[in-house]
Amino acid sequence: QQQVKQSPQSLIVQKGGISIINCAYENTAFDYFPWYQQFPGKGPALLIAIRPDVSEKKEGRFTISFNKSAKQFSLHIMDSQPGDSATYFCAASWDKYIFGTGTRLKVLA
Amino acid sequence: NAGVMQNPRHLVRRRGQEARLRCSPMKGHSHVYWYRQLPEEGLKFMVYLQKENIIDESGMPKERFSAEFPKEGPSILRIQQVVRGDSAAYFCASSLGGYEQFFGPGTRLTVL
């Protein structure tokens, strides 16, 4: 119940393409769902987050889609760029964060 | 820049020694969280502290690990008698008490 399942484990996308990363959770007590971006040797940086009362949130090229009934949420990166190459983590929280296992994204130039 | 600060950034210890990791939260933040990240894995929650109080330590190993966040000074994660399996990146995050957590750059611990 405490797990957050993230897929795919790795993703290769052409420059300009759409990157899609999916997460699923079990615990309906979760009420905050952030996405973090992590570059090698750095700490995770908050990218975008959503609450379950909203089905979609967009910030620039990054969009979270949230399906409360399916207990799933996903990150879409539009017009993916080589600079987006990083590891992305989803998380779910009600008081502490439960992180997914990460997706290593590589955007080809 | 008043971001979360962690030091040291890299720490090498021999088996059996003690490791002390320090975290200074963002200015005005009184909530601190510690996470451990093993290579190629996600972050695992260890402990949540508010000034002078441990709120949730459900992710902390029962032995050798302790954490504090004193009234003055940084939060400290202390690992006694380190073993090779303790080698990992340890991240600290801070918050105002709401949902957003801001992470530091991490301390990479290597146990020889």
Backbone of each chain as ProteinMPNN parsed JSONL, in Angstrom:
{"seq_chain_A": "QQQVKQSPQSLIVQKGGISIINCAYENTAFDYFPWYQQFPGKGPALLIAIRPDVSEKKEGRFTISFNKSAKQFSLHIMDSQPGDSATYFCAASWDKYIFGTGTRLKVLA", "coords_chain_A": {"N_chain_A": [[0.818, -1.211, 0.0], [2.094, 1.115, 0.466], [3.635, 1.57, -1.699], [4.859, 3.166, -4.671], [4.543, 2.762, -7.967], [6.588, 3.01, -10.759], [7.015, 3.63, -14.217], [8.351, 3.865, -17.596], [11.434, 2.113, -16.782], [13.6, 3.111, -18.135], [14.002, 5.449, -20.823], [14.105, 6.457, -24.141], [14.092, 9.171, -26.26], [13.491, 11.043, -29.208], [14.78, 14.258, -30.026], [12.485, 16.887, -29.685], [10.336, 15.238, -29.48], [7.681, 13.619, -27.524], [7.909, 12.885, -24.148], [6.845, 10.401, -21.955], [6.014, 9.465, -18.747], [4.965, 7.162, -16.34], [3.086, 6.656, -13.317], [1.812, 4.728, -10.582], [-0.319, 4.212, -7.79], [-1.38, 2.882, -4.574], [-2.432, 3.604, -2.097], [-5.081, 5.418, -0.969], [-4.952, 7.555, 0.693], [-2.976, 9.268, -0.043], [-2.332, 12.594, -1.007], [-0.937, 14.424, -2.457], [1.1, 14.923, -5.219], [4.101, 15.028, -6.434], [6.584, 15.669, -8.987], [9.987, 15.021, -9.538], [13.14, 16.091, -10.807], [16.303, 14.826, -11.497], [19.691, 15.356, -11.9], [22.837, 13.757, -12.682], [24.811, 13.32, -9.785], [23.607, 15.373, -8.42], [21.086, 16.903, -6.262], [17.565, 16.027, -6.05], [15.262, 18.037, -7.889], [12.363, 19.93, -7.584], [9.858, 19.686, -9.97], [7.177, 19.822, -10.937], [3.889, 19.647, -9.512], [0.869, 18.062, -8.304], [-2.481, 18.107, -6.995], [-5.073, 15.817, -5.93], [-7.582, 16.811, -6.594], [-7.564, 17.892, -9.031], [-7.382, 17.283, -12.51], [-5.47, 17.722, -14.4], [-2.382, 19.424, -14.832], [-0.436, 22.039, -16.036], [2.768, 23.247, -16.772], [4.651, 25.198, -18.566], [6.551, 23.23, -20.693], [5.932, 20.955, -19.369], [3.569, 18.622, -18.206], [1.253, 17.323, -15.914], [-0.851, 14.563, -15.795], [-3.683, 13.357, -14.145], [-5.36, 10.617, -12.84], [-7.741, 9.903, -10.794], [-9.548, 7.823, -10.197], [-8.365, 5.597, -11.32], [-6.074, 5.595, -9.921], [-3.647, 6.61, -10.887], [-0.987, 8.532, -12.294], [0.703, 10.737, -14.518], [3.617, 12.032, -16.173], [4.146, 14.312, -18.719], [6.416, 15.346, -21.088], [6.669, 17.774, -23.276], [7.941, 18.509, -26.589], [10.611, 17.506, -26.184], [13.956, 18.018, -25.071], [17.567, 17.753, -25.447], [18.708, 18.692, -23.072], [16.876, 17.905, -21.217], [17.529, 15.428, -20.484], [17.82, 13.265, -17.922], [17.191, 11.838, -14.645], [13.963, 11.022, -13.645], [11.693, 11.272, -11.006], [8.674, 10.193, -9.625], [6.46, 10.938, -6.913], [4.458, 10.284, -4.014], [2.416, 11.607, -1.478], [1.247, 12.026, 1.871], [1.997, 12.761, 4.397], [4.718, 12.151, 4.531], [7.079, 11.648, 1.857], [6.676, 9.134, -0.604], [8.633, 7.639, -2.865], [8.769, 6.866, -6.377], [10.648, 4.468, -8.358], [12.15, 5.683, -10.27], [12.889, 7.049, -13.537], [15.029, 6.865, -16.169], [15.724, 9.212, -18.429], [16.66, 9.76, -21.756], [17.317, 12.076, -24.151], [17.702, 12.273, -27.501], [19.845, 14.099, -29.61]], "CA_chain_A": [[0.0, 0.0, 0.0], [2.964, 2.268, 0.534], [4.47, 1.646, -2.883], [4.516, 3.925, -5.868], [5.176, 2.022, -9.07], [6.926, 3.938, -11.835], [7.467, 3.003, -15.463], [9.329, 2.789, -17.713], [12.68, 2.294, -16.045], [14.406, 4.0, -18.965], [13.239, 5.976, -21.956], [14.887, 7.202, -25.125], [13.179, 9.965, -27.068], [14.141, 11.96, -30.14], [14.576, 15.701, -29.788], [11.213, 17.38, -30.198], [9.286, 14.264, -29.204], [6.993, 13.676, -26.232], [8.33, 11.877, -23.166], [5.735, 10.084, -21.046], [6.41, 8.612, -17.622], [3.744, 6.811, -15.621], [3.169, 6.181, -11.934], [0.577, 4.195, -10.02], [-0.25, 4.097, -6.333], [-2.471, 2.114, -3.975], [-2.969, 4.219, -0.886], [-5.952, 6.556, -1.296], [-4.669, 8.666, 1.604], [-2.054, 10.206, -0.691], [-3.06, 13.765, -1.503], [-0.029, 15.361, -3.121], [1.862, 14.093, -6.151], [5.123, 15.826, -7.114], [7.602, 15.066, -9.857], [11.31, 15.589, -9.347], [14.15, 15.872, -11.843], [17.611, 14.708, -10.86], [20.858, 15.19, -12.755], [23.876, 12.979, -11.977], [25.586, 14.011, -8.765], [22.84, 16.501, -7.86], [19.876, 16.563, -5.537], [16.319, 16.146, -6.832], [14.676, 19.371, -7.976], [10.926, 19.881, -7.84], [9.52, 20.065, -11.347], [5.756, 20.15, -10.999], [3.147, 18.819, -8.564], [-0.578, 18.141, -8.477], [-3.362, 17.588, -5.955], [-6.041, 14.92, -6.566], [-8.826, 17.454, -7.005], [-7.319, 18.441, -10.358], [-7.05, 16.166, -13.409], [-4.324, 18.05, -15.223], [-1.692, 20.673, -14.517], [0.571, 22.291, -17.063], [3.715, 24.327, -16.529], [5.585, 25.197, -19.691], [6.525, 21.995, -21.488], [5.662, 19.827, -18.476], [2.167, 18.432, -17.853], [0.859, 16.141, -15.137], [-2.219, 14.073, -15.932], [-4.004, 12.617, -12.925], [-6.59, 9.822, -12.915], [-7.98, 9.515, -9.407], [-10.241, 6.538, -10.103], [-7.405, 4.549, -11.662], [-4.921, 5.786, -9.037], [-2.475, 6.732, -11.751], [-0.65, 9.877, -12.75], [1.793, 10.667, -15.474], [4.324, 13.254, -16.56], [4.376, 14.456, -20.153], [7.362, 16.408, -21.441], [6.474, 18.11, -24.691], [9.11, 19.085, -27.272], [11.743, 17.095, -25.364], [15.251, 18.552, -25.457], [18.698, 17.02, -24.841], [18.896, 19.173, -21.704], [15.923, 17.236, -20.333], [18.092, 14.114, -20.141], [17.969, 13.226, -16.458], [16.326, 10.83, -14.025], [12.729, 11.628, -13.145], [11.048, 10.516, -9.942], [7.383, 10.604, -9.105], [6.297, 10.688, -5.489], [3.125, 10.468, -3.465], [2.61, 12.058, -0.098], [0.227, 12.631, 2.739], [2.852, 13.5, 5.308], [6.071, 11.958, 4.017], [7.102, 11.267, 0.451], [7.019, 7.796, -1.076], [9.126, 7.86, -4.213], [8.906, 5.804, -7.354], [12.015, 3.982, -8.523], [12.872, 6.542, -11.197], [12.959, 6.8, -14.983], [16.188, 7.527, -16.753], [15.342, 9.731, -19.744], [17.716, 10.254, -22.637], [16.774, 12.732, -25.339], [18.727, 12.273, -28.54], [19.934, 15.366, -30.356]], "C_chain_A": [[0.851, 1.259, 0.0], [3.76, 2.478, -0.741], [3.915, 2.618, -3.906], [5.279, 3.251, -7.008], [5.365, 2.951, -10.254], [7.43, 3.173, -13.044], [7.507, 4.037, -16.583], [10.561, 3.07, -16.864], [13.622, 3.223, -16.808], [13.632, 4.325, -20.232], [14.178, 6.747, -22.857], [13.917, 7.875, -26.086], [14.0, 10.849, -28.013], [13.85, 13.402, -29.743], [13.288, 16.156, -30.452], [10.045, 16.448, -29.929], [8.655, 14.465, -27.838], [7.504, 12.535, -25.352], [7.173, 11.665, -22.198], [6.208, 9.09, -20.007], [5.18, 8.404, -16.756], [4.02, 6.349, -14.193], [1.8, 5.725, -11.462], [0.754, 4.018, -8.513], [-1.453, 3.326, -5.829], [-3.197, 2.883, -2.876], [-3.787, 5.468, -1.215], [-5.76, 7.725, -0.331], [-3.694, 9.671, 0.998], [-2.838, 11.394, -1.236], [-2.155, 14.822, -2.12], [0.93, 14.529, -3.947], [2.861, 14.973, -6.904], [5.982, 14.985, -8.06], [8.912, 15.804, -9.634], [12.218, 15.191, -10.509], [15.51, 15.815, -11.151], [18.683, 14.491, -11.917], [21.929, 14.437, -11.97], [24.653, 13.831, -10.988], [24.868, 15.174, -8.106], [21.667, 15.993, -7.035], [18.65, 16.689, -6.427], [15.782, 17.575, -6.776], [13.205, 19.238, -8.339], [10.603, 20.461, -9.21], [8.097, 20.605, -11.406], [5.034, 19.205, -10.044], [1.653, 19.032, -8.755], [-1.294, 17.603, -7.246], [-4.456, 16.759, -6.627], [-7.363, 15.563, -6.96], [-8.719, 18.07, -8.396], [-6.908, 17.297, -11.276], [-5.834, 16.454, -14.276], [-3.716, 19.364, -14.753], [-0.553, 20.838, -15.492], [1.458, 23.439, -16.623], [4.773, 24.265, -17.628], [5.455, 23.933, -20.515], [6.134, 20.772, -20.666], [4.187, 19.805, -18.077], [2.03, 17.192, -17.003], [-0.587, 15.834, -15.484], [-2.504, 13.168, -14.751], [-5.341, 11.92, -13.084], [-6.857, 9.237, -11.533], [-8.609, 8.131, -9.304], [-9.3, 5.371, -10.396], [-6.188, 4.577, -10.742], [-3.629, 5.793, -9.833], [-2.233, 8.195, -12.068], [0.584, 9.78, -13.638], [2.37, 12.053, -15.746], [4.528, 13.218, -18.067], [5.355, 15.61, -20.349], [7.23, 16.632, -22.934], [7.763, 18.677, -25.262], [10.39, 18.771, -26.478], [13.069, 17.568, -25.956], [16.378, 17.742, -24.824], [18.963, 17.44, -23.398], [17.921, 18.573, -20.712], [16.435, 15.86, -19.892], [18.48, 14.101, -18.673], [17.169, 12.034, -15.957], [15.134, 11.545, -13.393], [12.088, 10.688, -12.119], [9.654, 11.078, -9.69], [7.371, 10.319, -7.608], [4.84, 10.885, -5.128], [3.284, 10.761, -1.983], [1.284, 12.323, 0.589], [0.902, 13.322, 3.925], [4.319, 13.335, 4.9], [5.988, 11.492, 2.566], [7.413, 9.783, 0.297], [7.401, 7.953, -2.544], [8.986, 6.621, -5.081], [10.374, 5.491, -7.57], [12.803, 4.758, -9.57], [12.817, 6.076, -12.643], [14.128, 7.577, -15.534], [15.83, 7.915, -18.191], [16.568, 10.202, -20.503], [17.049, 10.83, -23.876], [17.899, 12.879, -26.351], [18.685, 13.567, -29.347], [19.595, 15.18, -31.834]], "O_chain_A": [[0.401, 2.33, -0.408], [4.488, 3.464, -0.858], [2.712, 2.859, -4.001], [6.509, 3.187, -6.998], [4.422, 3.603, -10.7], [8.172, 2.199, -12.918], [6.756, 5.011, -16.527], [10.698, 4.153, -16.296], [14.348, 4.018, -16.21], [12.74, 3.589, -20.653], [14.952, 7.587, -22.397], [13.034, 7.23, -26.651], [15.069, 11.338, -27.649], [12.794, 13.708, -29.191], [13.028, 15.856, -31.617], [8.89, 16.825, -30.127], [9.039, 15.361, -27.087], [7.525, 11.375, -25.764], [6.593, 12.622, -21.687], [6.729, 8.022, -20.33], [4.441, 9.346, -16.47], [5.048, 5.736, -13.907], [0.77, 6.254, -11.878], [1.846, 3.712, -8.034], [-2.428, 3.134, -6.555], [-4.419, 2.813, -2.75], [-3.238, 6.463, -1.688], [-6.354, 8.785, -0.529], [-3.595, 10.802, 1.472], [-3.888, 11.218, -1.856], [-2.556, 15.974, -2.287], [1.507, 13.557, -3.459], [2.504, 15.596, -7.903], [6.078, 13.765, -7.934], [8.952, 17.031, -9.553], [12.083, 14.12, -11.1], [15.823, 16.664, -10.316], [18.599, 13.566, -12.725], [21.936, 14.468, -10.739], [25.099, 14.93, -11.317], [25.469, 15.893, -7.307], [21.303, 14.819, -7.096], [18.688, 17.378, -7.446], [15.845, 18.233, -5.737], [12.845, 18.527, -9.278], [11.017, 21.568, -9.556], [7.861, 21.718, -11.876], [5.503, 18.095, -9.792], [1.223, 20.05, -9.297], [-0.769, 16.742, -6.54], [-4.743, 16.985, -7.802], [-8.189, 14.914, -7.603], [-9.663, 18.693, -8.883], [-6.153, 16.42, -10.855], [-5.232, 15.533, -14.827], [-4.419, 20.286, -14.337], [0.204, 19.902, -15.748], [0.974, 24.472, -16.161], [5.658, 23.409, -17.624], [4.365, 23.602, -20.983], [6.018, 19.673, -21.208], [3.625, 20.821, -17.667], [2.6, 16.144, -17.309], [-1.443, 16.719, -15.472], [-1.688, 12.32, -14.391], [-6.341, 12.552, -13.423], [-6.283, 8.218, -11.15], [-8.248, 7.349, -8.424], [-9.418, 4.299, -9.803], [-5.358, 3.669, -10.788], [-2.665, 5.098, -9.514], [-3.166, 8.997, -12.105], [1.392, 8.859, -13.516], [1.712, 13.08, -15.574], [5.015, 12.232, -18.621], [5.145, 16.71, -19.839], [7.626, 15.796, -23.746], [8.579, 19.248, -24.538], [11.155, 19.676, -26.146], [13.277, 17.526, -27.168], [16.181, 17.115, -23.783], [19.399, 16.622, -22.588], [18.104, 18.707, -19.502], [15.84, 15.214, -19.03], [19.364, 14.843, -18.244], [16.549, 11.312, -16.739], [15.291, 12.547, -12.696], [11.963, 9.484, -12.341], [9.477, 12.289, -9.558], [8.186, 9.544, -7.108], [4.089, 11.557, -5.834], [4.175, 10.229, -1.321], [0.325, 12.783, -0.031], [0.424, 14.353, 4.398], [5.076, 14.305, 4.928], [4.952, 11.003, 2.115], [8.29, 9.243, 0.972], [6.577, 8.354, -3.365], [9.07, 5.49, -4.603], [11.245, 6.171, -7.028], [13.999, 4.519, -9.744], [12.713, 4.884, -12.933], [14.209, 8.796, -15.385], [15.656, 7.054, -19.054], [17.402, 10.94, -19.978], [16.301, 10.137, -24.566], [18.913, 13.526, -26.089], [17.616, 14.055, -29.713], [19.622, 16.143, -32.6]]}, "seq_chain_B": "NAGVMQNPRHLVRRRGQEARLRCSPMKGHSHVYWYRQLPEEGLKFMVYLQKENIIDESGMPKERFSAEFPKEGPSILRIQQVVRGDSAAYFCASSLGGYEQFFGPGTRLTVL", "coords_chain_B": {"N_chain_B": [[22.161, 32.694, -2.178], [19.652, 30.914, -0.677], [19.325, 28.126, -0.407], [18.904, 24.587, 0.46], [21.487, 23.334, 2.385], [24.095, 20.98, 2.446], [26.612, 19.181, 4.127], [29.472, 17.085, 4.748], [30.027, 17.085, 1.149], [31.075, 14.832, 0.069], [32.03, 11.868, 1.703], [34.275, 9.734, 3.182], [34.606, 6.763, 4.886], [36.015, 4.285, 7.026], [35.12, 0.895, 7.694], [33.341, 0.516, 10.7], [33.853, 3.041, 11.701], [32.497, 6.301, 12.574], [29.955, 8.204, 10.969], [29.04, 11.51, 10.283], [26.546, 13.515, 9.101], [25.572, 16.607, 7.86], [22.942, 19.01, 7.727], [21.637, 22.007, 6.645], [18.68, 23.668, 6.689], [16.51, 25.425, 4.327], [16.187, 28.949, 4.661], [14.003, 29.894, 7.187], [12.634, 27.533, 7.138], [11.391, 24.92, 9.139], [11.118, 22.255, 9.115], [12.556, 19.16, 8.535], [13.741, 16.551, 6.483], [15.155, 13.36, 5.99], [16.614, 11.331, 3.48], [17.597, 8.297, 1.869], [19.537, 7.219, -0.845], [20.233, 4.59, -2.818], [22.583, 3.379, -5.302], [21.294, 3.664, -8.567], [18.683, 3.536, -7.671], [15.526, 4.615, -6.231], [14.639, 7.277, -3.919], [14.611, 6.687, -0.454], [12.592, 7.22, 2.306], [13.769, 8.248, 5.481], [13.719, 9.715, 8.001], [11.8, 12.199, 9.722], [11.953, 15.401, 10.947], [11.167, 18.024, 13.228], [12.023, 21.189, 14.633], [13.94, 20.261, 17.318], [12.427, 17.987, 17.707], [11.623, 14.608, 16.892], [9.548, 13.578, 14.428], [8.712, 11.488, 12.773], [10.184, 8.482, 12.463], [10.105, 6.206, 11.031], [11.442, 5.119, 8.859], [14.008, 4.741, 9.56], [16.846, 2.699, 10.19], [16.93, 0.438, 12.962], [19.146, 0.224, 14.535], [22.299, 1.812, 15.062], [21.809, 4.142, 13.593], [20.948, 7.564, 13.929], [19.194, 10.662, 14.401], [19.043, 14.22, 14.645], [17.71, 17.481, 15.281], [18.582, 20.239, 16.37], [17.686, 23.111, 18.448], [19.298, 25.251, 17.791], [21.457, 25.471, 15.031], [22.525, 23.012, 12.518], [20.668, 20.167, 11.171], [21.536, 16.858, 12.07], [22.559, 13.791, 10.803], [23.48, 10.773, 12.038], [25.615, 8.063, 11.775], [26.629, 5.262, 13.284], [29.427, 3.062, 13.661], [29.91, 2.265, 10.889], [29.04, 0.255, 8.041], [29.753, -1.535, 4.962], [27.396, -1.64, 3.517], [26.162, 0.727, 4.131], [26.982, 2.586, 2.367], [26.002, 5.098, 0.264], [23.977, 7.706, -1.218], [22.99, 10.39, 0.711], [20.268, 12.353, 1.255], [18.983, 15.464, 2.25], [15.985, 17.193, 2.904], [13.984, 20.145, 3.099], [11.14, 21.884, 4.475], [8.385, 24.231, 4.772], [6.491, 23.139, 6.239], [4.369, 22.587, 4.784], [3.422, 20.894, 1.778], [5.48, 20.998, -0.154], [8.759, 19.979, -0.658], [12.15, 20.773, -0.478], [15.169, 19.881, -1.818], [18.54, 19.201, -0.755], [21.965, 19.091, -2.035], [23.02, 16.655, -1.379], [24.922, 14.13, 0.414], [27.523, 12.062, -0.35], [28.283, 9.022, 0.786], [30.932, 6.88, 1.263], [31.918, 3.737, 2.233], [34.728, 2.12, 3.179]], "CA_chain_B": [[21.198, 31.637, -2.409], [19.301, 30.347, 0.615], [18.886, 26.761, -0.611], [19.284, 23.606, 1.46], [22.924, 23.071, 2.335], [24.528, 19.74, 3.077], [28.052, 18.939, 4.13], [30.274, 17.288, 3.549], [29.421, 16.56, -0.071], [31.603, 13.471, -0.052], [32.573, 11.419, 2.972], [34.811, 8.377, 3.117], [34.845, 6.197, 6.207], [36.34, 2.862, 7.092], [34.16, 0.106, 8.47], [33.462, 0.673, 12.142], [33.941, 4.444, 12.083], [31.233, 7.034, 12.634], [29.724, 9.213, 9.936], [28.125, 12.586, 10.672], [26.112, 14.261, 7.944], [24.908, 17.822, 8.333], [21.966, 19.618, 6.819], [21.074, 23.3, 7.032], [17.487, 23.857, 5.852], [16.291, 26.746, 3.75], [15.863, 29.972, 5.647], [12.599, 29.928, 7.57], [12.06, 26.183, 7.176], [11.629, 24.254, 10.419], [10.855, 20.83, 8.925], [13.674, 18.53, 7.831], [13.546, 15.143, 6.139], [16.347, 12.68, 5.473], [16.357, 10.235, 2.559], [18.776, 7.561, 1.403], [19.426, 6.765, -2.232], [21.241, 3.629, -3.255], [22.843, 3.532, -6.738], [20.268, 3.208, -9.516], [17.402, 3.338, -7.006], [14.83, 5.819, -5.778], [14.936, 7.771, -2.574], [13.846, 6.044, 0.616], [12.419, 8.058, 3.481], [14.381, 7.754, 6.714], [13.255, 10.357, 9.224], [11.214, 13.541, 9.595], [12.185, 16.126, 12.201], [10.918, 19.445, 13.401], [12.982, 21.69, 15.617], [14.092, 19.562, 18.59], [11.535, 16.83, 17.811], [11.515, 13.607, 15.83], [8.122, 13.394, 14.153], [8.492, 10.164, 12.171], [11.466, 7.827, 12.183], [9.732, 4.86, 10.599], [12.357, 4.615, 7.838], [15.376, 4.647, 10.113], [17.253, 1.417, 10.773], [16.77, 0.48, 14.42], [20.447, 0.312, 15.2], [23.43, 2.572, 14.523], [21.388, 5.398, 12.948], [20.194, 8.506, 14.742], [19.07, 11.986, 13.783], [18.615, 15.28, 15.537], [17.558, 18.808, 14.699], [18.561, 21.05, 17.589], [17.115, 24.444, 18.377], [20.267, 26.04, 17.045], [22.39, 24.681, 14.247], [21.987, 22.144, 11.475], [20.237, 18.814, 11.489], [22.629, 15.895, 11.964], [22.285, 12.35, 10.672], [24.663, 10.123, 12.573], [25.673, 6.624, 11.548], [27.721, 4.689, 14.066], [29.992, 1.767, 13.243], [29.455, 2.105, 9.508], [29.327, -0.969, 7.29], [29.78, -1.257, 3.521], [26.027, -1.45, 3.051], [25.72, 2.099, 4.388], [27.425, 3.422, 1.247], [24.825, 5.594, -0.446], [23.812, 9.157, -1.17], [22.012, 10.775, 1.731], [19.714, 13.658, 0.921], [18.152, 16.16, 3.21], [15.024, 18.119, 2.322], [13.32, 20.968, 4.106], [9.868, 22.484, 4.07], [7.743, 25.143, 5.721], [5.46, 22.386, 6.925], [3.396, 22.228, 3.768], [3.753, 19.714, 1.005], [6.678, 21.115, -0.977], [10.036, 19.721, -0.025], [13.261, 21.233, -1.279], [16.277, 18.991, -1.513], [19.923, 19.625, -0.834], [22.762, 18.402, -3.052], [23.339, 15.305, -0.931], [26.241, 13.687, 0.87], [27.817, 10.718, -0.84], [29.071, 8.299, 1.772], [31.598, 5.66, 0.812], [32.498, 2.99, 3.338], [35.779, 1.226, 2.67]], "C_chain_B": [[20.91, 30.921, -1.094], [18.742, 28.941, 0.455], [19.302, 25.855, 0.533], [20.775, 23.276, 1.283], [23.218, 21.755, 3.042], [26.055, 19.668, 3.055], [28.397, 17.799, 5.067], [29.557, 16.758, 2.304], [29.864, 15.123, -0.31], [32.258, 13.12, 1.273], [33.032, 9.977, 2.811], [35.105, 7.924, 4.536], [35.242, 4.741, 6.057], [35.29, 2.167, 7.944], [34.417, 0.282, 9.965], [33.573, 2.113, 12.609], [32.541, 5.056, 12.13], [31.164, 8.025, 11.482], [28.722, 10.229, 10.459], [27.818, 13.43, 9.447], [25.286, 15.446, 8.435], [24.01, 18.425, 7.266], [21.468, 20.933, 7.397], [19.883, 23.578, 6.128], [17.443, 25.249, 5.243], [15.877, 27.702, 4.856], [14.36, 29.963, 5.921], [11.948, 28.562, 7.642], [12.397, 25.516, 8.511], [11.377, 22.751, 10.346], [11.973, 20.251, 8.072], [13.384, 17.047, 7.651], [14.875, 14.588, 5.635], [15.913, 11.485, 4.623], [17.683, 9.562, 2.202], [18.522, 7.086, -0.026], [20.578, 5.836, -2.544], [21.439, 3.789, -4.76], [21.726, 2.916, -7.571], [18.914, 2.957, -8.844], [16.771, 4.678, -6.645], [15.231, 6.207, -4.38], [14.016, 7.095, -1.567], [13.808, 6.962, 1.823], [13.088, 7.418, 4.694], [13.719, 8.37, 7.94], [12.766, 11.766, 8.91], [11.347, 14.209, 10.955], [11.662, 17.552, 12.098], [11.875, 19.898, 14.483], [12.865, 20.939, 16.948], [13.194, 18.332, 18.726], [11.675, 15.898, 16.62], [10.038, 13.311, 15.637], [7.849, 11.972, 13.645], [9.854, 9.579, 11.851], [11.236, 6.404, 11.677], [10.674, 4.274, 9.555], [13.789, 4.446, 8.312], [15.674, 3.221, 10.552], [17.269, 1.53, 12.293], [18.086, 0.682, 15.134], [21.395, 1.181, 14.388], [23.053, 3.919, 13.924], [20.634, 6.274, 13.949], [20.173, 9.85, 14.046], [18.612, 12.974, 14.83], [18.498, 16.579, 14.751], [17.445, 19.758, 15.88], [17.962, 22.424, 17.345], [18.018, 25.379, 17.578], [21.171, 25.109, 16.257], [21.712, 23.724, 13.287], [21.396, 20.855, 12.021], [21.418, 17.866, 11.243], [22.053, 14.489, 11.795], [23.58, 11.641, 11.05], [24.558, 8.615, 12.336], [26.886, 6.096, 12.308], [28.171, 3.363, 13.47], [29.551, 1.419, 11.811], [29.9, 0.775, 8.927], [29.23, -0.64, 5.805], [28.381, -0.983, 2.966], [25.459, -0.069, 3.327], [26.135, 3.047, 3.267], [26.223, 3.811, 0.404], [24.931, 7.113, -0.515], [22.714, 9.46, -0.17], [21.57, 12.21, 1.428], [18.869, 14.185, 2.069], [17.202, 17.061, 2.423], [14.427, 18.954, 3.443], [12.012, 21.516, 3.56], [9.396, 23.444, 5.144], [6.721, 24.413, 6.569], [4.322, 22.04, 5.995], [3.9, 21.04, 2.979], [5.088, 19.811, 0.281], [7.932, 20.878, -0.155], [11.135, 20.106, -1.002], [14.509, 20.475, -0.84], [17.629, 19.679, -1.591], [20.674, 18.798, -1.86], [23.205, 17.001, -2.647], [24.754, 15.156, -0.404], [26.431, 12.265, 0.38], [28.789, 10.051, 0.109], [29.634, 7.034, 1.137], [32.249, 4.999, 2.021], [33.486, 1.968, 2.767], [35.858, -0.06, 3.481]], "O_chain_B": [[21.822, 30.383, -0.466], [17.768, 28.594, 1.124], [19.973, 26.293, 1.467], [21.241, 22.982, 0.183], [22.659, 21.46, 4.098], [26.694, 20.052, 2.076], [27.706, 17.568, 6.059], [28.563, 16.043, 2.429], [29.105, 14.306, -0.832], [32.943, 13.938, 1.888], [32.277, 9.114, 2.364], [35.776, 8.624, 5.295], [34.862, 4.062, 5.102], [34.657, 2.781, 8.803], [35.555, 0.206, 10.429], [33.405, 2.386, 13.798], [31.548, 4.419, 11.778], [32.17, 8.604, 11.074], [27.683, 9.864, 11.01], [28.721, 13.994, 8.828], [24.422, 15.309, 9.302], [24.291, 18.353, 6.07], [20.938, 20.969, 8.508], [20.054, 23.712, 4.917], [18.23, 26.128, 5.595], [15.289, 27.299, 5.859], [13.55, 30.019, 4.996], [10.833, 28.432, 8.147], [13.544, 25.545, 8.956], [11.413, 22.053, 11.36], [12.299, 20.788, 7.013], [12.856, 16.383, 8.543], [15.622, 15.275, 4.937], [14.998, 10.74, 4.974], [18.744, 10.186, 2.233], [17.434, 6.615, -0.36], [21.743, 6.235, -2.537], [20.543, 4.291, -5.437], [21.277, 1.8, -7.314], [18.081, 2.237, -9.395], [17.403, 5.73, -6.743], [16.055, 5.551, -3.742], [12.814, 6.952, -1.791], [14.843, 7.423, 2.306], [12.989, 6.21, 4.909], [13.219, 7.657, 8.811], [13.236, 12.425, 7.983], [10.919, 13.67, 11.975], [11.708, 18.188, 11.045], [12.472, 19.072, 15.173], [11.829, 20.98, 17.612], [13.203, 17.691, 19.777], [11.826, 16.343, 15.482], [9.358, 12.853, 16.555], [6.872, 11.338, 14.044], [10.596, 10.139, 11.043], [12.068, 5.518, 11.873], [10.709, 3.056, 9.377], [14.668, 4.054, 7.546], [14.848, 2.594, 11.215], [17.583, 2.585, 12.843], [18.126, 1.253, 16.224], [21.287, 1.262, 13.164], [23.927, 4.772, 13.765], [19.797, 5.793, 14.712], [21.025, 10.143, 13.207], [17.896, 12.63, 15.77], [19.11, 16.746, 13.696], [16.342, 20.052, 16.342], [17.758, 22.845, 16.207], [17.544, 26.194, 16.787], [21.601, 24.074, 16.766], [20.486, 23.632, 13.243], [21.601, 20.501, 13.182], [22.199, 18.064, 10.312], [21.177, 14.063, 12.549], [24.634, 11.88, 10.46], [23.549, 7.986, 12.654], [28.025, 6.448, 12.003], [27.386, 2.641, 12.855], [28.9, 0.4, 11.578], [30.96, 0.242, 9.257], [28.693, 0.401, 5.427], [28.218, -0.18, 2.047], [24.393, 0.277, 2.818], [25.683, 4.191, 3.225], [25.511, 2.948, -0.11], [25.843, 7.719, 0.048], [21.641, 8.858, -0.204], [22.379, 13.135, 1.356], [18.153, 13.448, 2.747], [17.579, 17.623, 1.394], [14.374, 18.521, 4.595], [11.806, 21.598, 2.349], [9.918, 23.476, 6.259], [6.151, 24.982, 7.501], [3.415, 21.293, 6.36], [4.721, 20.266, 3.47], [5.767, 18.797, 0.118], [8.14, 21.489, 0.893], [11.063, 19.807, -2.194], [14.854, 20.433, 0.341], [17.837, 20.605, -2.375], [20.101, 17.907, -2.488], [23.708, 16.243, -3.477], [25.651, 15.936, -0.725], [25.62, 11.381, 0.652], [29.948, 10.446, 0.228], [28.905, 6.232, 0.553], [33.032, 5.622, 2.74], [33.125, 1.086, 1.988], [36.685, -0.924, 3.191]]}, "name": "protein", "num_of_chains": 2, "seq": "QQQVKQSPQSLIVQKGGISIINCAYENTAFDYFPWYQQFPGKGPALLIAIRPDVSEKKEGRFTISFNKSAKQFSLHIMDSQPGDSATYFCAASWDKYIFGTGTRLKVLANAGVMQNPRHLVRRRGQEARLRCSPMKGHSHVYWYRQLPEEGLKFMVYLQKENIIDESGMPKERFSAEFPKEGPSILRIQQVVRGDSAAYFCASSLGGYEQFFGPGTRLTVL"}
